Amino acid sequence: MTAAIVTPLAGMGTERGDYLARQMKDYAKIGMKLTVQRHAIYIAAATLAGWYYSVWLAAAAASLMAISEVFDLALFRAILRWRDDDSDTGRRYLTLLYISTVLSAAVIIYYAVAIAVQQGPAAHFMSLFFLFAAALFAAMNNHQLLPLLIIRLCLYGAAFIAIPVRDLILTKASIESELWAQFFTSVFVLYFVVDCSRIYLTLYRKNFNQMQALKIQNRKAEEASQAKTEFLSTMSHELRTPLTSIKGSIDVLHGGHIAPLPDTAISMLSVAQRNCTRLINLIDEILDLQRIESGKMEFDFEPIEVESFVAQVLSSNTPFAARLGVTLRAAPISGPLFVMADRTRLEQVMANILSNAAKFSPEGGAVEVRVERHGKNLRISVNDEGVGLQESDRERVFEKFSQVDASDTRKIGGTGLGMNISKEIMLAHGGLIDFTPNIGRGTTFFIELPLVDGVTAQTLAAE
């Protein structure tokens, strides 16, 4: 039987080899986990044997149990350290598991049979109880490797039947004798143990197969996600270059640098110009998303003076807001405040927030930026006068490709990626982005970053 089970580690397919290796590691892990419990049982068994029967029997049983335990623990540790791809070592460990199984079972059988012999023909409660407990223990905890469980149960079952059969032979008891009742009871109990083993084995295999199926599905999902990432990244790079060239050509024509154009042509070029810009922005956001998912987005942290930063962001986003008839303004800032951040990425976050605030504000409305201390953090808030968000919108706001206003009537298009990317950027900064619904109309979006004092900022800037 050993050769039939051991050989597949070297010759079977990778999947079956992994299956057997996983079973061996599960077996060893459970064996290590139950060490204290086994030791307690062995000590109790040796103590009872020494007190009621023979000190020499107890000493011999305890010595054999100690030898078996040392061998088992050393083998379990070795299996748990074993690299699954080393099939030669795996075959050797599996052979040693067979030896370990026979040795530990033989020790328990020696203990039970020795006590039964000292008792003579009688009701062998202690002997049969320890054999029953050992068999049930094996059924509950040694079902990972079926051949080992079969060996244990066969050895325990043979001893379980041999003890009452020996009494029947020695006494030549008639069928009316209680010794026969003990024999039939032993057979029944043995069937019960075998049935328990079958149940535990079925449960283990069901759970094991479910875990394997989950691992396979997870691997397939990861492969699909990787393929999607590579496809999007490649397509985005390939699309961006020609789009940039097209937009450059349209800009030149629209500006009248080649030749004067009629108003109709200028109007059509304006539409093409806007759509090229939208496509380039979409590609840039997809590329950012792929960098974030792959962990390849790079950050260049530096001390940033917040007042000048806010002024620069407002200046950059004012033309967009003006086209929508929305005014951007900043509340006064008290004192110089500094944060450590990647300026480009922080500008990207603020541009996403400000553009959304302008989109959802009514014509003639205003968007106000406020800067204030919030504990040890700096909070930059953007307050708009739009229709406002609800608490129920919180998850949708930061999901990929999600837009709270997805109707065909919204004023300005968008990809639904901006706020998701902004959230990831803020997390990379050790900060956060969130919003609170205003009382009345509008919403206040805010970002928070750890504050840096002026002296630290100057030291970091000098470095």
N, C-alpha and C positions, 0 to 999 in steps of 0.2 A: 504493500500500500504506500509506503514512504516514497519509493521511486516514482510511482504514478502521480503523486502529488508534487514532489519536488521538481521533477524534470521540466514541467511547464514554465517555471520561472525563466528558464533559458530559451525554451523553444516556442512558447506560445506567443500570440500577438501582444502588442503593447497594451491594449485595453485589458485583456485578461491578466497579463502580468501585473498591471497596476492594481487590478481588483484583488489579487491574492496578496500583494504587498500591503494594501490598505487593511485587509483582514488581519494580517500578522501584526501590524502596528496597533490596530484596535485591541487585539488580544493582549499585547504587551502593556498597553495603556491601562486596561482594566486590571491586569495583574498587579501593576504598580499601585494603582488606586486602592486595592483591597489588601494591601500588605498588612496594615495594622489589624484589620479584622481577622485575617488568617492567623496572625501571631497570637491574638487573644484566644482563638478557638484551640490552637495547639497547646497553649499553656494550660487552659482549662482541662483539656483531655488528659495531658500528662499528669496534672495534679490529681484528678479523679482516679486515674489508674494507680498512682503511687499510694494514695490514701486507702483505697478499698481493696486493691489486689496485690501489686508487687512493685516495690521501689525499683528493682532492677528492670522490670518491664517498662516502667515510666521513664527511666533513664535512657534505655535503649530507644524507645519511641521518640523521646525528645531529641536525642542525638541525630536520629535519622531525619526527623522533621527539620532540624537546623541545617543539615547538609542539603536537603532538598530546597529549602528556602534560599540559601546562599546561591545555589546553582540557578534557581529561577530568577532571582533578582538581577544577577549578573547578566543573564540572557535577555531579560526584558529591557534593561538599560541599553544593551548592545543593539537590540532590534530598533529601539526608538531613535538611536543615533545613526542607523543604517541609511545610506542613500539608496533610494528605490531602484536606480538604474544599474546597481551592482548585482547582477543576477547570481553570480557565483557565491557571493556572501549570503544572498537570500536563500539559496538552496541549502547552504550549511546551517543557517539559522533555523530553517524549517525542520531539518533533520534533528537538530538539538531540541526543538520544541517537542518532537515525538519522544525523545529520550526523557525530557523533563516531565512530560505527561505520565509516562510509565513509572518513573521514579516516584513522583509525588503520590500517585494513586497506590503504588505498592506500599508506601509507608503507612498510609491510612488503612489499607487492607491488613497489613501486619498488625497494627494496633488493635483493630476490631477482632481479628481472628485469634490473636493471642489472649485477649480477655475472654472470648467465648470458650477457648480451650480450658482456661483456668476455672471458668464457671461450671463446666461439664454440661450435660443435658439439662437445659433449663430455659426459662424465658429470657433470652439474651437482649434485654432492653437497651443496655448501654452500647453494646457492639452494633446492633442493628440500627440504633438511633444515629450513631456517628456515621455509619455507612449511608443511611438515608440522607442525613444532612450534607454529607460530601457530594452525593449524587445530585441533590437539589441545588446545591451551591454551583456545581458544574453546569447544570441545566440553565441557571439564571445568568451565569457570568462567563462561561466558556463556549458560547454558541457561535463565536465569530469564525472559528475553523471547524467545520463539521467533522473531518476525520479525527481530530483530537477529542472532540466531544464523544464520538462513537467509541473510541478507545477507552475513555474514562468510564462511560456508562457500562460498557461490556465488562470491564474489570470489577467495578463496584457491583454490578448485577450478579456476576459469577460468585463473588464473595457473599452477597446478600442471600443467594440461594444455597450456597455450600454450607453455611452455618446451620440452618435448620435441617438440611438433608443429612449432615453428619450426625446430628442428634437422632434422627429417625433410624439411621443405619446402626448406631451404637446401641440403641434401646430396642430396636425392632418393634417400635410402637404400633399399636393397632390404630385403625382409622378413628376410633373414638378418642384417642389421646389428644391433649391440648398441643402436643408437639406438631401434630398435623395442622391444627388451626394456625399455629405460628408459621408453618410452611406456606399455607394458602394466603395468609395475610402478607407474607413477604412477597409473594408473586403479585398480589394486588398492588402493594406499595410500589413495587418495581414498575408495574404498568403506569402508575400515576406519575412517577418520575420521568419515564420515557415520554409521556404525553406532555408534561410540562416542558421538556426539552424541545419537543416539536413546536410548541406554541412560541417559546422564546426565540427559537431559530427562525420561525416564520416572520415574527416581528422585526428581528434584526435584519433579515434579508430585504423585507419591505422597506424599512428605513434606509438601508444601504443603497438599494436601487433608486429610491427617491432622491437621495443625495447625489448619486452619480448622474441621474437625469438632470438635476438642477445644475450641476457643474458643466454638463455638456451644453445645456441651453445658455448658461452664462458665457461659456467660451464662444458659442456661435454669436451671441449678442455682441460680445466684445469685438469679434472679427468683423461683424456687420458694421458696428460703429466706427471701427478703424477704417474700413473700406469707404464708408460715407465721408469720414473726415478727409481722407486722402483725395477722394473725388472732388469734394467741395473746394479744397485747397487748390488743387490743380486747375479746376475750371475757373476759379476766381482769379488766379494769377494769369491764366491764359486770356481771360476776358478783359482784365483791367488794362493791359497794354494797348490793344486796339481801341478801347473806349476812350482812353486818354488822348490818343491821336485824333480820334473823331471829334472829341470835344474841343481840342486845340484848333482844329480846322474850322469848326463851327464858330468858335470865338473870333477868329480872324475875319471870317466872312461877316459875322454879325456886327463887328466893329467898323465895317466899311473900309478896311485897310487894303482890299484888293480893288474894289470898284464900288461905286454907289449902287445901292439896291433899292428897289421899290418897297413901299411900306408892307405890301403883302408878303414879300420874301422875308423881310425883317421879322414880321410877326411869326412866320413859320419857323425861322431860325431860332427865335426865342423859345418856342415850344421844344424844339430839338435840344436846345442848350439846357433847359430845365430838366428834361428827361435824362440827358447824359449825366448831369450832376447827380440826379437821384440814383441812377444805376451805379455810378462810381461809389457813392456813399454806401449803397447796399453791399457792394463787393468788399469795401473796406470793413464794414461791420461783420460780414461773414468771415473775413480773414482774422479779425480780432477774436471772434468767437472760437475759431479753430485754434488759435494760439492759446486762448484761455483753457480750452478743453484738453489740449496736449501739454499744458504747463510750460509753454515756450514764450509766453508774453514777458518781455523784459521791462524792467522798471529802473529808472535813473533817479534815485531819491536825492533831494537837495532841500535846504531850508528855503521856504517861500514866505515872503512878507505878504500878509493877507490883503491889506488895503489896496496895494498896487495891483495884486493879482485880480481882485474883484473888479477894479476899474478896467483892466485889460480885457477881462471876459465880457463885461458889459459892452465895451467898445466893439469887440469882435462880433457880438450877436445883435447889436442894435439894428443893422440894416435888415436882417431877416424879420425882426419884430416890427420894424417900420412898415414893411410891405404888407403886414397884416393889420396895420393901424394900432399897434400896441406899443406903449412906452415902457422902457426898462429904466429903473432907477435904483440907487443904493442908499440905504439909511446910513447916517454918520457912524463911523467906527471910532471907538475910544481907545487911543494908544496903539503902538505897534504890536502886532500879534504875528507869531510865526508857527508854521507847521512844517513837518518833513514830508515831502511828497514828490512824485514825478509830475513836473509841471504840465507836460503835454497830456498825460492821462487825466490829470485833475481838470484841465481845461475841457477835455472831452466829456467828462462827467457833467460839469457845469453847463456845457453847451447842450447836452441832452435834456437837462432839467429846464433850462431857459427856453429852449425851442418848444418843448411840450407846454410850458406855461403860456407862451405866446400863442400857440395853436389853439388852445382851449379857452383863451380869454376873448371876450367880446371886442369888436372894433371900438376903439376909443378907450379901452381899458388900460390898466397899468400893472406891471409886474415889479415887485419890490424885493430887493436882496438885503437881508440883514445878517450881520456878523455879531456873535455874542459868545461869551464864555459859557460853558455848560459843564460844571465841575472841572475836571482836569482836561477836558476836551474843548475843542473849538467847534462851534456849530455855525454853518452857513445855511441860512433858510431862504427859500424862494417862494414868495406868496403871490398867488394869482387871483383873479376875479372871475374865473370860469364857472362852469356848472358844478364843479366839485366832484370829488370821489367819495365813496363810502368805504367803511371798514371791510365790507364784503369784497371790495375790488383789490384788496392788498396783494393777494397771491397772483392775480392776473396781471397786475402792473409790472411785476418783475419776472414773469415767465417769458420764455423765448417765443418769438413770433406772435406775441399777444398784444392786442390793442384794446383799451377800454371802449373806445369809440370805433367800432369796426364797420360802421355803416357807410353807405355810398355817399352820404351827404357831408362827411367831415371835410374841413377846409383844406387840410394839407395831408398828403400821404405820408407813410412811414413804413419801416420794415418790421417794427415790433421787437427789434433786438436791442435798441439803445439802452433801455433801463436795465435789462438783464446784464448787458456788458458793464454798465455803470456799477451795478451791484458787485460784480466780480472784481472790478478794479478797486472799489472801496474795501472789500474784504482783504485784498492783497496789501492794502495800505494799513491794515489793522483798524479800519474805521467802519462806518456803516452809512447806509442811505435808507431813508424811510419817508413817510408822509403822515400828516394829520389833516383830517377834514376841518375846514374853517367853520366857525359858527356863522351861518348865513350862506354866502356864496364863496366859492373858490376852495383851493387846496394849498397847503404849505408843504412843499418838499424840503428836505434838509439832508445835509451830509455832516458827519462828525469825524474829526481827526484829533489825535493827541496833540496838545499844545507843546511847543518848544520855547523856552525862554530866550530872550535876546542874546545873552552871552553864549549860550550853547549854539544858537543859530550862527553867530559870527565865527565861532570856533570851527563848526562843521563846514562853513563856507570857505574858510581859509584852508582847510584840509583838502 
